[in-house]
């Protein structure tokens, strides 16, 4: 939802974390252009205003991170789905050592 005070030329980036594939563990820290804007737990959504142009979007669960370069047009609203997924041996490692890798994936939504 657009803020009533936002200018028409402003753009937005939204990151959602609601995939059924998400293991619902660990937070995902959201950064745009190096600035930490918040963190997502399972079920959360974060929308941030950005200036039109090229931006670096980083999603980091403190174990693994994904970095995307995105171009945002004036008035555009880019939407992404972030997911924390297990790897091939994650549950084996969790059972053996009490911890294992969880990987961040991100897909752009239409």
Number of C-alpha atoms within 10 A of each C-alpha: 6 14 7 7 6 11 11 11 12 17 21 20 18 16 24 20 22 17 14 9 10 19 14 16 13 16 17 24 17 21 17 19 13 11 11 12 13 14 18 21 16 20 11 11 16 15 17 13 14 21 15 16 11 13 16 14 19 20 25 23 20 13 12 14 16 14 14 12 12 13 12 19 17 15 17 17 19 18 17 16 16 25 25 26 17 17 12 9 10 16 16 13 13 12 10 10 9 9 12 17 17 21 20 20 17 19 11 11 11 7
